[in-house]
Amino acid sequence: MPVTVQALVEQMADRLEAAGLSYADGFGQGTTNAFDEAAWLVLWQLGLPLDDLDSVANQPVAQAERAQVAMLLEARISTRKPAAYLTNEAWLMGVPFYVDERVIIPRSLIAELLVDVSIDPWLNEETRRVLDLCTGNGSLAVLAAMTYPDVNVDAADISPDALAVARINVERHQLAGRISLIESDGLAACHGLTNGGYDLILCNPPYVNAASMAALPAEFRAEPALALAGNSLGGSDGMDFIRGLFLNVAAQMNENAVLVLEIGHERANFERAFPHLAPLWFETSAGADQVMLLTREQLA
């Protein structure tokens, strides 16, 4: 009896579970469980649609193809590299992006807010200038440009390696005319101040606290620590980058601008560090305490 795509996915999911991989041990960089991770790898290796397992579930898989899938799964298990680094591809809100070890794997919840128009009530017809700060592989900049066809986007990052990857994605999605890549330590080289201010700033910064960094599973340690650890100035609560951001960001914003900031599971640390702020918290697929909105007035 031929082995189908569905059966192969189930076999590979069992292998991942038997190897001891779990959400805590590295799922969460695009998938959240062994079955979805196996489906992603199987479909990618077979060159099948990554978002439609049902349509190919009963398709038979030749022995040679099964061997290739098994090799890919073995690499995932033995190296503990994230799946996206093995395939050089990650999808965010249905859009494909190139990734490699120079960038963290795109998974920002801000992407949801762009696509489901949650941010739109704070924008208007005069919204023209967007900054994606800590752009990484450029995914949020690309999604912002796709979502708002009339805007131009500055995509800034301290890492020239990350910006090289971002350039691949900007060119892949034919947005080089509307997205400018800027090597910048925080806001230092951004141009909002000299060009009238940004209308919208998106920022998914390094925010992981020191204790959490020390406990990261191998898959997350494979990502650039520069993009994860929020303790670059000697702190331990993950808020170092954000403290510096808040000192200068209002000057880069126009009068009606807003900052959309992601802080992951660090709400308690954020509130201890900035007790005077009362941000608006967005509802996302991960809950209502990971992404916030702050106005220029609050930050001034």
Residue pairs with C-beta under 8 A, 6 or more apart in sequence:
2 60
2 61
3 11
3 60
3 61
3 66
4 57
4 58
4 59
4 60
4 61
5 42
5 43
5 46
5 48
5 53
5 56
5 57
5 58
5 59
5 61
6 53
6 57
6 58
8 42
8 61
8 66
8 69
9 35
9 38
9 39
9 42
9 43
9 53
10 35
10 38
12 38
12 41
12 42
12 69
12 70
12 73
13 34
13 35
13 37
13 38
13 39
14 34
15 38
15 73
15 77
16 34
16 37
16 38
16 73
16 76
16 77
17 34
19 77
21 27
21 34
21 37
21 77
22 34
23 32
23 33
24 217
25 217
25 218
25 219
26 80
26 82
26 217
26 218
26 219
26 220
27 33
27 34
27 36
27 37
28 107
29 82
29 83
29 84
29 90
29 105
29 107
29 219
29 220
29 223
30 40
30 82
30 83
30 84
30 90
30 91
30 105
30 107
31 37
31 40
31 83
37 76
37 83
38 73
39 53
40 50
40 83
41 69
41 72
41 73
41 76
41 83
41 86
41 87
42 69
43 49
43 50
43 53
43 56
44 50
44 72
44 87
44 89
45 65
45 68
45 69
45 72
46 61
46 65
46 69
48 56
48 59
49 55
49 56
50 91
51 91
51 94
61 69
72 86
75 81
75 86
76 83
76 86
79 86
80 217
80 218
80 219
80 222
81 219
81 222
82 105
82 219
82 222
82 223
84 90
84 99
84 105
85 99
85 100
85 101
85 105
85 222
88 98
88 99
88 100
89 96
89 97
89 98
89 99
90 96
90 97
90 99
90 105
90 106
90 107
90 137
90 139
91 97
92 106
92 107
92 108
92 111
92 139
92 143
93 111
93 112
93 114
93 115
93 143
95 139
95 142
95 143
95 146
95 173
97 106
97 137
97 138
97 139
97 142
97 169
97 172
98 137
98 165
98 168
98 169
98 172
99 105
99 106
99 137
99 165
100 165
101 222
101 223
101 224
102 159
102 161
102 162
102 164
102 165
102 224
103 136
103 137
103 159
103 161
103 162
103 165
103 166
103 223
103 224
103 227
104 136
104 137
104 223
104 224
104 227
104 228
105 223
106 136
106 137
106 139
106 140
108 139
108 140
108 204
108 262
109 262
109 282
109 284
109 285
109 286
109 290
109 291
110 140
110 202
110 204
110 260
110 262
110 291
111 139
111 140
111 143
112 118
112 284
112 285
113 119
113 260
113 282
113 284
113 291
114 140
114 143
114 144
114 147
114 202
115 143
115 147
118 282
118 283
119 200
119 258
119 260
119 293
122 200
122 258
122 293
122 295
123 148
123 199
123 200
123 258
124 256
126 199
127 148
127 150
127 151
127 199
127 200
128 150
128 151
128 152
128 199
129 151
129 152
129 154
129 192
129 195
129 196
129 197
129 198
129 199
129 200
130 141
130 144
130 145
130 148
130 151
130 152
130 153
130 154
130 198
130 199
130 200
130 201
130 202
131 153
131 154
131 156
131 190
131 192
131 198
131 200
131 201
131 202
131 252
132 138
132 140
132 141
132 144
132 153
132 154
132 155
132 156
132 202
132 203
133 156
133 186
133 187
133 190
133 201
133 202
133 203
133 205
133 245
134 156
134 157
134 158
134 203
134 204
134 205
134 206
134 227
134 241
135 141
135 155
135 156
135 157
135 162
135 163
135 166
135 181
136 157
136 162
136 165
136 166
136 204
136 227
137 162
137 165
137 166
137 169
138 155
138 165
138 166
138 167
138 169
138 170
138 179
138 181
139 169
140 202
140 204
141 153
141 155
141 166
141 170
141 175
141 179
142 169
142 170
142 173
142 175
142 179
144 151
144 153
144 200
144 202
145 151
145 153
145 173
145 175
145 178
145 179
146 173
146 175
151 178
151 199
151 200
152 178
152 179
152 180
153 178
153 179
153 180
154 179
154 180
154 182
154 190
154 191
154 192
154 198
155 163
155 166
155 170
155 179
155 180
155 181
155 182
156 181
156 182
156 183
156 184
156 187
156 189
156 190
157 163
157 166
157 181
157 182
157 183
157 184
158 183
158 184
158 185
158 186
158 226
159 183
159 224
159 226
159 227
160 183
161 224
162 224
162 227
163 181
163 182
163 183
166 181
167 181
170 176
170 179
170 181
182 189
182 190
182 191
183 189
184 190
186 241
186 244
186 245
186 248
187 245
187 248
187 249
187 252
190 252
192 198
192 201
192 251
192 252
192 253
193 251
193 252
196 254
197 252
197 253
197 254
197 255
197 257
198 252
198 253
198 254
198 257
199 254
199 256
199 257
200 257
200 258
200 260
201 249
201 252
201 253
201 257
201 258
201 259
201 260
202 260
203 245
203 259
203 260
203 261
203 262
204 261
204 262
205 230
205 241
205 242
205 245
205 261
205 262
206 226
206 227
206 228
206 229
206 230
206 232
206 238
206 241
207 230
207 238
207 239
207 241
207 242
207 262
207 263
207 264
207 266
208 216
208 228
208 229
208 230
208 238
208 264
208 266
209 230
209 231
209 236
209 237
209 238
209 266
209 269
210 229
210 231
210 235
210 236
210 237
210 238
211 236
212 238
212 265
213 225
213 228
213 229
213 231
216 228
220 228
229 238
230 237
230 238
230 239
230 240
230 241
230 242
230 266
231 237
231 238
231 240
232 240
232 241
233 240
233 243
233 244
234 240
235 243
237 266
237 269
237 272
237 273
238 263
238 266
238 269
239 266
239 269
239 270
239 273
239 274
242 261
242 263
242 270
242 273
242 274
243 273
246 274
246 299
249 259
249 299
250 296
250 299
250 300
253 259
253 296
253 299
254 296
255 296
256 296
257 295
257 296
258 293
258 294
258 295
258 296
259 293
259 294
259 295
259 296
259 299
260 282
260 291
260 292
260 293
261 279
261 291
261 292
261 293
261 294
262 290
262 291
263 270
263 290
263 291
263 292
264 290
265 290
267 289
267 290
277 294
277 298
278 298
279 292
279 293
279 294
279 298
280 292
280 293
280 294
281 288
281 289
281 291
281 292
282 288
282 291
282 292
282 293
284 290
284 291
